[in-house]
Amino acid sequence: MFNAPILVLVLAGLLIAIYAAIAWEGEDVQIWTLYAFSFIPQRLAGEGVATPQGAQVWSFLTYAFLHGSWMHVLANSVWLVVFATPVVRVLGNVRSLVLMAVAAIAGATAMLALHWGQLIIMVGASAAVSGVMAAAMPIMYAPGFSRVANGGPPVAPLTFRALLHSRNALIFAALFFVLQLVTGASEATTGTALLDEGVVAWEAHLGGFIAGLVMFYLLLRKDASQAAQM
């Protein structure tokens, strides 16, 4: 955490600052912000939901900047710092931002597909965080990762084939998926992700995780292609 790249610290600070500013402004601003920037599947189905023009589009991403409680935003910020740090060191700032944005959008898309037309208010950076968790696996379980954890130079990430043969990576992914499915089956309450019901948006987590892993290898391949051309 103390060796985190500037980008990661700025993103974590931004999430906390946004939540603090909205909370400071009071209930009217909180309500307007939710309807303007949170992700609500119902309004994509053409149902009547109070919303600014264009929110149907930008809310696929902007919901990730909102949170439902201090515990929610602090937890996401901590996990962001932990898992985004190695990803940023390997992919760099721009590609890491692309990965997180795609993971957030994928999380919203998963919610839309499974809750079409429902009045659900979803907020939180968890899908983006899940994306960097997945992207961090090929780095965390690569030989020599301990050097990176101590502020050393980046290591060569595992190839996708090697990742599929990494026992620790498979256990990590399996635990993540089992946790999400158990959370969904038990409707575990956090009072954060889905504000109307106070349950975890596990579908968004799964969507973000899968998208993060796919994007990591796509972006890594693009970098390798550019290096080969040079």
C-alpha positions as CSV (number, residue, x, y, z in Angstrom):
1,M,0.0,0.0,0.0
2,F,2.9,2.4,0.8
3,N,4.5,1.7,-2.5
4,A,1.3,2.2,-4.5
5,P,1.5,4.2,-7.8
6,I,0.2,7.7,-7.7
7,L,-2.7,6.8,-10.0
8,V,-4.0,4.2,-7.5
9,L,-3.8,6.6,-4.6
10,V,-5.5,9.3,-6.6
11,L,-8.4,7.0,-7.5
12,A,-8.8,5.8,-4.0
13,G,-8.7,9.4,-2.7
14,L,-11.2,10.5,-5.4
15,L,-13.7,7.8,-4.3
16,I,-13.5,8.9,-0.7
17,A,-13.7,12.6,-1.6
18,I,-16.8,12.1,-3.8
19,Y,-18.6,10.2,-1.0
20,A,-17.6,12.8,1.6
21,A,-18.7,15.7,-0.6
22,I,-22.1,14.2,-1.4
23,A,-22.7,13.3,2.3
24,W,-21.7,16.8,3.3
25,E,-24.2,18.4,0.9
26,G,-27.2,16.7,2.5
27,E,-30.2,14.6,1.5
28,D,-31.3,16.6,-1.5
29,V,-28.0,16.3,-3.2
30,Q,-27.7,12.7,-2.3
31,I,-31.0,11.8,-3.9
32,W,-30.3,13.9,-7.0
33,T,-26.9,12.3,-7.4
34,L,-28.3,8.8,-7.1
35,Y,-30.9,9.4,-9.8
36,A,-28.4,11.2,-12.0
37,F,-25.4,8.8,-11.7
38,S,-26.3,5.5,-10.2
39,F,-27.1,2.5,-12.4
40,I,-30.9,1.7,-12.5
41,P,-31.9,-1.2,-14.9
42,Q,-35.5,0.0,-15.0
43,R,-34.7,3.2,-17.0
44,L,-33.0,1.1,-19.7
45,A,-36.3,-0.7,-20.2
46,G,-38.1,2.5,-21.0
47,E,-39.9,2.7,-17.7
48,G,-40.6,6.0,-16.1
49,V,-37.7,6.9,-13.8
50,A,-36.8,10.4,-12.9
51,T,-33.4,10.9,-14.6
52,P,-31.4,13.5,-16.5
53,Q,-31.2,13.0,-20.3
54,G,-28.3,10.8,-21.1
55,A,-28.1,9.1,-17.7
56,Q,-29.0,5.8,-19.4
57,V,-25.6,5.9,-21.1
58,W,-23.1,7.5,-18.6
59,S,-24.6,5.6,-15.6
60,F,-22.9,2.4,-16.9
61,L,-19.7,4.0,-15.6
62,T,-20.6,6.7,-13.2
63,Y,-22.3,4.4,-10.7
64,A,-18.8,3.2,-9.8
65,F,-17.9,6.5,-8.3
66,L,-20.8,6.5,-5.8
67,H,-21.1,4.5,-2.6
68,G,-23.7,3.8,0.0
69,S,-21.8,4.1,3.3
70,W,-18.4,5.0,4.7
71,M,-17.7,1.2,5.2
72,H,-18.5,0.7,1.5
73,V,-16.2,3.3,0.1
74,L,-13.3,2.6,2.5
75,A,-13.5,-1.1,1.8
76,N,-13.5,-0.6,-2.0
77,S,-10.6,1.9,-1.7
78,V,-8.5,-0.4,0.3
79,W,-9.0,-3.4,-2.1
80,L,-8.4,-1.0,-5.0
81,V,-5.0,0.0,-3.6
82,V,-4.1,-3.6,-2.9
83,F,-5.0,-5.2,-6.2
84,A,-4.6,-2.2,-8.7
85,T,-1.0,-1.6,-7.6
86,P,0.6,-4.5,-9.4
87,V,-1.8,-4.1,-12.4
88,V,-0.8,-0.5,-12.9
89,R,2.9,-1.4,-12.6
90,V,2.5,-3.9,-15.5
91,L,0.0,-2.1,-17.7
92,G,0.7,1.5,-17.0
93,N,-1.8,4.2,-16.2
94,V,-3.8,4.5,-19.4
95,R,-4.4,0.8,-20.0
96,S,-5.2,0.2,-16.3
97,L,-7.9,2.9,-16.4
98,V,-9.3,1.3,-19.6
99,L,-9.4,-2.1,-17.8
100,M,-11.2,-0.7,-14.7
101,A,-13.7,1.2,-16.9
102,V,-14.5,-1.9,-18.9
103,A,-14.9,-3.9,-15.7
104,A,-17.3,-1.4,-14.3
105,I,-19.3,-1.3,-17.5
106,A,-19.3,-5.1,-17.6
107,G,-20.6,-5.2,-14.0
108,A,-23.5,-2.9,-14.9
109,T,-24.2,-4.9,-18.1
110,A,-24.4,-8.1,-16.0
111,M,-26.9,-6.4,-13.7
112,L,-28.9,-5.2,-16.6
113,A,-29.1,-8.6,-18.2
114,L,-30.2,-10.4,-15.0
115,H,-32.4,-7.6,-13.6
116,W,-34.0,-6.2,-16.8
117,G,-36.7,-3.6,-16.0
118,Q,-36.2,-3.8,-12.3
119,L,-36.0,-0.7,-10.0
120,I,-32.6,-1.4,-8.5
121,I,-30.3,1.4,-7.5
122,M,-26.7,0.2,-7.8
123,V,-23.6,2.1,-6.7
124,G,-20.0,1.2,-5.9
125,A,-16.7,0.5,-7.4
126,S,-16.8,-3.2,-6.6
127,A,-17.1,-4.3,-10.2
128,A,-14.0,-2.3,-11.2
129,V,-12.2,-3.6,-8.1
130,S,-13.2,-7.2,-9.0
131,G,-11.7,-6.5,-12.5
132,V,-8.3,-5.6,-11.1
133,M,-8.5,-8.5,-8.7
134,A,-8.7,-10.8,-11.7
135,A,-6.1,-8.9,-13.6
136,A,-3.7,-9.1,-10.7
137,M,-3.8,-12.9,-10.6
138,P,-1.3,-13.5,-13.5
139,I,1.0,-11.0,-11.8
140,M,0.6,-12.2,-8.2
141,Y,1.2,-15.8,-9.0
142,A,4.1,-15.2,-11.4
143,P,7.6,-16.3,-10.2
144,G,9.4,-13.4,-8.4
145,F,6.3,-11.5,-7.5
146,S,7.7,-10.9,-4.0
147,R,10.0,-8.4,-5.5
148,V,7.1,-6.4,-6.9
149,A,5.3,-6.5,-3.5
150,N,8.4,-4.9,-2.0
151,G,8.6,-2.1,-4.6
152,G,10.8,-3.9,-7.1
153,P,10.6,-4.0,-10.9
154,P,7.5,-5.7,-12.5
155,V,7.7,-9.4,-13.3
156,A,6.5,-11.1,-16.4
157,P,2.9,-12.1,-15.9
158,L,1.8,-15.7,-16.3
159,T,0.5,-16.5,-19.8
160,F,-3.2,-17.6,-19.9
161,R,-2.1,-21.2,-20.3
162,A,0.2,-20.9,-17.4
163,L,-2.5,-19.3,-15.3
164,L,-4.8,-22.2,-16.0
165,H,-2.1,-24.5,-14.6
166,S,-1.4,-22.4,-11.5
167,R,-3.0,-24.1,-8.5
168,N,-2.9,-21.0,-6.4
169,A,-4.5,-18.8,-9.1
170,L,-7.3,-21.4,-9.6
171,I,-8.0,-21.5,-5.9
172,F,-8.1,-17.7,-5.7
173,A,-10.6,-17.6,-8.6
174,A,-12.7,-20.4,-7.3
175,L,-12.9,-18.8,-3.8
176,F,-13.9,-15.5,-5.4
177,F,-16.7,-17.2,-7.5
178,V,-17.9,-19.3,-4.5
179,L,-18.1,-16.3,-2.3
180,Q,-20.1,-14.4,-4.9
181,L,-22.5,-17.2,-5.4
182,V,-22.9,-17.8,-1.6
183,T,-23.5,-14.1,-1.2
184,G,-26.2,-14.1,-3.9
185,A,-27.9,-17.2,-2.5
186,S,-28.0,-15.9,1.1
187,E,-28.8,-12.3,0.1
188,A,-26.1,-11.2,2.5
189,T,-26.8,-7.7,3.7
190,T,-24.3,-4.9,3.6
191,G,-26.5,-1.8,3.2
192,T,-24.4,-0.6,0.3
193,A,-24.4,-2.0,-3.2
194,L,-28.1,-2.1,-3.9
195,L,-29.6,0.8,-2.0
196,D,-33.2,-0.3,-2.2
197,E,-32.6,-3.7,-0.7
198,G,-29.2,-3.3,1.0
199,V,-27.7,-6.4,-0.6
200,V,-24.4,-7.1,-2.4
201,A,-24.5,-6.8,-6.2
202,W,-22.7,-10.1,-6.7
203,E,-23.7,-10.2,-10.4
204,A,-21.7,-7.1,-11.0
205,H,-18.7,-8.5,-9.2
206,L,-18.7,-11.6,-11.5
207,G,-19.1,-9.5,-14.6
208,G,-16.3,-7.2,-13.5
209,F,-14.0,-10.1,-12.6
210,I,-14.4,-11.9,-16.0
211,A,-14.1,-8.6,-18.0
212,G,-10.9,-7.7,-16.0
213,L,-9.2,-10.9,-16.8
214,V,-10.1,-10.8,-20.4
215,M,-9.0,-7.1,-20.8
216,F,-5.7,-7.8,-19.0
217,Y,-4.6,-10.3,-21.6
218,L,-6.0,-8.2,-24.5
219,L,-4.1,-5.1,-23.3
220,L,-1.0,-7.2,-22.5
221,R,-1.1,-8.7,-26.0
222,K,-1.5,-5.2,-27.6
223,D,1.6,-4.1,-25.6
224,A,3.6,-7.1,-26.8
225,S,2.6,-6.5,-30.4
226,Q,3.7,-2.9,-30.2
227,A,7.0,-3.9,-28.7
228,A,7.6,-6.5,-31.5
229,Q,6.9,-3.8,-34.1
230,M,9.5,-1.5,-32.5
